[in-house]
Every structure is written in structure tokens, then in C-alpha cells.
Amino acid sequence: MSTKVLVTGGSGYIGSHTLVDLIENGYEVISVDNNSRSTIGMLEGVEKITGEKIKNYKVDLCNFEETRAIFEENPNIKGVIHFAAYKAVGESVENPLLYFHNNMQSLINVLQCIEEFEIENFVFSSSCTVYGNPDKIPVTEETPRKQAESPYGLTKQMGEQMIEAFAASNKKVNSILLRYFNPAGAHASALIGELPIDRPQNLTPVITQTAIGKIPQLTVFGNDYSTRDGSCIRDMIHVCDLAHAHTLALNYLFAQKNKTNCEVFNIGSGDGITVLESIQAFEETTGKKLNYVIGARRPGDVIAIYANNDKARAELGWIPKYNIKDIMKSAWNWELYIEKMPTHLQLPTKRLN
Ligand code: UD1
């Protein structure tokens, strides 16, 4: 009998890659996704890759009764991975209440069900955004959380703190907070990947959409920072490496290797790469010249951040396999696939709230 895991946000970018990794490692999965920011095309992709039919509940996790009904219908859920959340930094600045409501209410409802149905293992999608603009890099898990740079970042900080408080009150539940750095790239099959709504904000989809001609020109937000080439430094982590960290986190919890009932892990490559170096890596691997200009700094951008990932390596046995070139190559293959994707699987061009 395989172990059943509930994945919220299974149609999302990281969620879909994690479903694949979990299935490939022997877990049974069910997904909850109302497709408010995703398409059923991702689950179709997961099904094609794995050859498994995915059960998805099209439920808004802010609706407690409907969320509870999923747990009631599946009494043998042994672990929960909670991805479902809004994640657009700019949108969160424009509409903070939407972010506070959606990201916090859904988390509260999931935790309430975990408590009521006595589920002992929980993994939460956190982000390096909780470090704000760090004083020292690379950041370790002990680096203090500084002021959040956006309401989105604040929801990740509040989420972590809510889970910490919950863990202090409920010793039966073991939680892991995974702090992702900058997820990028796509599955090698190019059947799943990142599907931005509207115009993308994140660097990698902006790069691939510029290369394919959907965006006329890429703007590098600032080349006058105190970094080796003046552009910001990030830690790009291949989404398949990131997905595998979730499987390992669950394995770790199921093997009862956790030291406390709420542990934090940085999930980043450990390498800092500048924006200009990322562009160069794309050009080198794909042979495509990018049309880019240097523009003004983007407000709220952290200057430089990358992970110390020693803890994930030592405790979870996590070893990232892919480099920046793999990331860019797979992201480009995915962009080429999106071009051919049937329109009913494409995302709406406007957000649905
Ligand atoms: C942000 C969040 C991160 C979140 C992610 C998801 C912060 C500090 N980080 O990452 O937690 O998971 O969004 O959406 O809140 N860039 C350009 N031109 C572009 C696009 C980006 O130069 O057209 C640069 C940015 O200035 C930045 C780097 O590329 O220096 C990475 O940007 P982006 O991909 O948006 O990610 P973050 O802002 O690091």
C-alpha cells in the first residue's frame, strides 16, 4: 500500500512538478486546485508523464466546509503539502487584502483539517522572501527574517509564524517549512512548466517570452548595484530539484528523522548568479540572441541573495542536479511547447478572482 499525500495547488508550477516526483517515488497523490491561477493542462501533463490518473478536487481552500469534505472523503491521507497560494509580488502590492485573505484563510483551513483528522506530516511552501534584504549572504536558516518587501512576502512570513505557533500547541503534527529561492526551468518532457497569467514578472519567463517574440524587449532592472556586474544576484533553482526536495522532506518526516516538530530548510542551489549572467546562460545554451536593455531599478528588489543549503543536503540528503544552463534550456523547450498548446489548456489572459 502506498502512502497517500494531499497536494494543494497541484496544477501550479511547483505543485505539478512535485506530483510527478512524488508519483515517481512511490507516493499516491490527490490534488486540490480550483484553477484560479492555473490550468487543467498541467494535470494532463502530469498524467502523460507518469501514466497515472490524478484525482483533483476543484475546491477553493478558503471554503472550510468544502475543504473539510475532502479530508472526510479521504480518511487515509498521511501527509499534506500546501502549495496553493497567490504569488505575484506586484499584484500583492496593488491588492494586499486579496493576498491576506486568500493565503492566510486557506492555510488556516488546511491546518484546522490537519488537526481534526490527525494528519501528522505537513510541508509548507515558503520563500527566501522571508529574509527580506539580508545583511549577510549566503543566508542560512538562522538568518533573521527581516521586514517583508511586499504583502506577498508578508503572507509567507505570517504563514511560517502561524505554523510555528500551531506546532507549539500541537506536538502530534510535524511540519517542515521549505524556503524556496528562485524556481525556474521546466520538466525535461516539456509537458509541464511555468504558465504566467498576463505579462510575466519573473525573469525566466520574461527571457523566454522575449526570445520567442511575445515580449518585444527585456529590461534588466538596474546595473548599478554593488555586485560583480551591477545587476542583482539570485539563486536559481531548477523546479525539478525543488520538487524532489518535497519528496525528501516527506521521506524525512515519515522516517521520523525530524529533530523538532517544526523545521526549516533552505532550498536553493547555493550559487548566486546575476541577472546578466542568467541572460548570457540563456543565449549560450539556446544560441538565441536576446533583445535586452538596461533600465531603472525595480522598487522592492532585494540586491543579492543566495542560499546556504548545507542543512538540506545533510539532513534531507538533497543534492541539486541541474545548473543554470539546464534551467534555461528546459525553460526554452517549455516555451516552444506552449506555442503549440491547445487553447483550452492555455491560461486566461486575465486573472480570475
Ligand atoms: C520574487 C520574490 C520571491 C517569489 C518570486 C515569485 C522577493 C524578494 N522575491 O522573486 O520570493 O517567490 O518573486 O514570483 O519578493 N528582472 C529583470 N527584468 C525582468 C524581470 C526580472 O531584470 O523583466 C530581475 C529582477 O530585478 C531581479 C531578478 O531578475 O533582480 C529576479 O526577479 P524575479 O524573477 O521577479 O524574482 P524575485 O523578485 O527575485
Residues whose N, C-alpha, C, O or C-beta is under 5 A from the ligand:
A	BS01	UD1	K87 V89 S127 C128 T129 G153 F181 Q201 N202 L203 V206 T219 V220 F221 C232 R234 V275 R298 G300 D301 V302
